[in-house]
Amino acid sequence: MNEAMLHGINFTFFISTLIAVIALILAFFIKRVKPNQEDKTDEEVGVQHVDTGKE
């Protein structure tokens, strides 16, 4: 019984390590967003402001 539980715990840590390594590798493929050099207003970019009712 204890040996089976120990095997399950070890397997769980192996799987979590594998997921963390895959996430680290995929993190290198995230592209950075570079801001445009031109000054554009929010309307030109398409930003919509939400009215929260607070002033």
N, CA, C and O of each residue as an XYZ file, in Angstrom:
220
protein
N       0.827     -1.197      0.000
C       0.000      0.000      0.000
C       0.869      1.258      0.000
O       0.651      2.159     -0.810
N       1.848      1.326      0.897
C       2.700      2.510      0.962
C       3.550      2.655     -0.283
O       3.822      3.771     -0.726
N       3.978      1.525     -0.857
C       4.795      1.580     -2.069
C       3.990      2.132     -3.243
O       4.521      2.880     -4.064
N       2.727      1.770     -3.323
C       1.863      2.265     -4.394
C       1.628      3.763     -4.247
O       1.622      4.496     -5.236
N       1.433      4.218     -2.999
C       1.231      5.644     -2.767
C       2.491      6.434     -3.105
O       2.410      7.513     -3.691
N       3.638      5.907     -2.745
C       4.900      6.567     -3.054
C       5.121      6.646     -4.561
O       5.605      7.659     -5.065
N       4.771      5.589     -5.276
C       4.887      5.598     -6.733
C       3.959      6.652     -7.345
O       4.340      7.342     -8.290
N       2.758      6.774     -6.812
C       1.814      7.773     -7.315
C       2.308      9.191     -7.088
O       2.167     10.050     -7.958
N       2.887      9.434     -5.923
C       3.430     10.765     -5.630
C       4.603     11.077     -6.549
O       4.699     12.186     -7.074
N       5.490     10.116     -6.749
C       6.630     10.324     -7.644
C       6.176     10.580     -9.073
O       6.732     11.435     -9.763
N       5.166      9.839     -9.515
C       4.642     10.011    -10.868
C       4.021     11.397    -11.028
O       4.178     12.032    -12.071
N       3.317     11.866     -9.995
C       2.697     13.188    -10.043
C       3.749     14.284    -10.160
O       3.584     15.221    -10.940
N       4.833     14.172     -9.389
C       5.901     15.161     -9.495
C       6.582     15.102    -10.851
O       6.996     16.136    -11.373
N       6.707     13.929    -11.427
C       7.286     13.803    -12.764
C       6.418     14.511    -13.798
O       6.933     15.235    -14.650
N       5.119     14.307    -13.729
C       4.190     14.932    -14.680
C       4.210     16.453    -14.510
O       4.227     17.185    -15.500
N       4.208     16.936    -13.254
C       4.221     18.384    -13.043
C       5.531     19.000    -13.528
O       5.530     20.119    -14.041
N       6.641     18.292    -13.376
C       7.919     18.777    -13.895
C       7.889     18.822    -15.419
O       8.400     19.764    -16.024
N       7.301     17.820    -16.030
C       7.185     17.777    -17.481
C       6.348     18.950    -17.997
O       6.706     19.577    -18.994
N       5.247     19.243    -17.328
C       4.395     20.373    -17.729
C       5.157     21.687    -17.580
O       5.046     22.564    -18.437
N       5.930     21.834    -16.500
C       6.698     23.060    -16.287
C       7.770     23.233    -17.355
O       8.012     24.353    -17.806
N       8.412     22.154    -17.764
C       9.441     22.236    -18.809
C       8.811     22.608    -20.146
O       9.370     23.416    -20.888
N       7.673     22.039    -20.457
C       6.976     22.376    -21.706
C       6.559     23.844    -21.692
O       6.677     24.528    -22.709
N       6.070     24.338    -20.545
C       5.682     25.745    -20.444
C       6.889     26.658    -20.610
O       6.782     27.716    -21.230
N       8.027     26.266    -20.067
C       9.239     27.072    -20.214
C       9.675     27.143    -21.673
O      10.072     28.205    -22.152
N       9.605     26.032    -22.370
C       9.981     26.012    -23.786
C       9.020     26.870    -24.603
O       9.452     27.622    -25.477
N       7.721     26.762    -24.328
C       6.739     27.559    -25.070
C       6.862     29.044    -24.762
O       6.489     29.872    -25.593
N       7.369     29.396    -23.599
C       7.519     30.809    -23.232
C       8.509     31.518    -24.140
O       8.419     32.734    -24.315
N       9.445     30.792    -24.718
C      10.407     31.417    -25.614
C       9.793     31.806    -26.957
O      10.403     32.561    -27.714
N       8.606     31.309    -27.262
C       7.958     31.605    -28.532
C       6.940     32.731    -28.421
O       6.277     33.058    -29.406
N       6.801     33.335    -27.237
C       5.900     34.472    -27.068
C       6.563     35.687    -27.701
O       7.712     36.009    -27.398
N       5.832     36.354    -28.578
C       6.389     37.504    -29.279
C       6.111     38.769    -28.485
O       5.041     38.931    -27.898
N       7.093     39.662    -28.475
C       6.916     40.957    -27.821
C       6.180     41.894    -28.764
O       6.396     41.874    -29.976
N       5.314     42.711    -28.194
C       4.583     43.698    -28.973
C       5.349     45.003    -28.898
O       5.591     45.543    -27.819
N       5.725     45.495    -30.062
C       6.470     46.749    -30.130
C       5.489     47.887    -30.392
O       4.671     47.798    -31.307
N       5.562     48.953    -29.600
C       4.653     50.089    -29.845
C       5.034     50.815    -31.127
O       6.206     50.897    -31.493
N       4.027     51.333    -31.789
C       4.273     52.101    -33.010
C       4.974     53.400    -32.671
O       4.782     53.951    -31.587
N       5.783     53.888    -33.591
C       6.495     55.140    -33.380
C       5.573     56.344    -33.578
O       5.853     57.433    -33.076
N       4.483     56.149    -34.304
C       3.549     57.234    -34.560
C       2.653     57.439    -33.342
O       2.296     56.485    -32.652
N       2.301     58.682    -33.091
C       1.370     58.986    -32.012
C      -0.038     58.914    -32.571
O      -0.442     59.764    -33.364
N      -0.784     57.905    -32.161
C      -2.152     57.754    -32.622
C      -3.090     57.975    -31.439
O      -2.752     57.676    -30.294
N      -4.268     58.502    -31.739
C      -5.254     58.670    -30.684
C      -5.936     57.332    -30.429
O      -5.790     56.392    -31.211
N      -6.682     57.252    -29.331
C      -7.374     56.015    -28.994
C      -8.393     55.627    -30.054
O      -8.594     54.443    -30.324
N      -9.036     56.619    -30.655
C     -10.048     56.318    -31.660
C      -9.414     55.704    -32.910
O      -9.996     54.812    -33.528
N      -8.228     56.177    -33.279
C      -7.559     55.633    -34.457
C      -7.102     54.190    -34.214
O      -7.094     53.371    -35.133
N      -6.726     53.894    -32.987
C      -6.255     52.551    -32.668
C      -7.424     51.601    -32.469
O      -7.302     50.400    -32.711
N      -8.555     52.135    -32.027
C      -9.727     51.298    -31.817
C      -9.958     50.958    -30.359
O     -10.625     49.970    -30.052
N      -9.416     51.765    -29.452
C      -9.615     51.528    -28.028
C     -10.979     52.067    -27.639
O     -11.331     53.198    -27.975
N     -11.740     51.254    -26.933
C     -13.054     51.674    -26.471
C     -12.998     51.886    -24.969
O     -12.516     51.025    -24.232
N     -13.490     53.028    -24.515
C     -13.508     53.337    -23.088
C     -14.857     52.921    -22.508
O     -15.905     53.158    -23.108
N     -14.812     52.305    -21.348
C     -16.025     51.849    -20.680
C     -16.379     52.848    -19.581
O     -15.533     53.215    -18.766
N     -17.638     53.280    -19.570
C     -18.079     54.228    -18.551
C     -18.413     53.440    -17.293
O     -19.333     52.623    -17.288
N     -17.656     53.691    -16.223
C     -17.860     52.976    -14.969
C     -18.838     53.705    -14.063
O     -19.258     53.156    -13.045
N     -19.208     54.925    -14.410
C     -20.125     55.691    -13.576
C     -19.430     56.480    -12.505
O     -20.071     57.263    -11.804
N     -18.153     56.302    -12.358
C     -17.381     57.046    -11.353
C     -16.752     58.263    -12.023
O     -16.402     58.227    -13.203
N     -16.615     59.317    -11.270
C     -16.002     60.518    -11.823
C     -14.806     60.903    -11.026
O     -14.149     61.896    -11.338
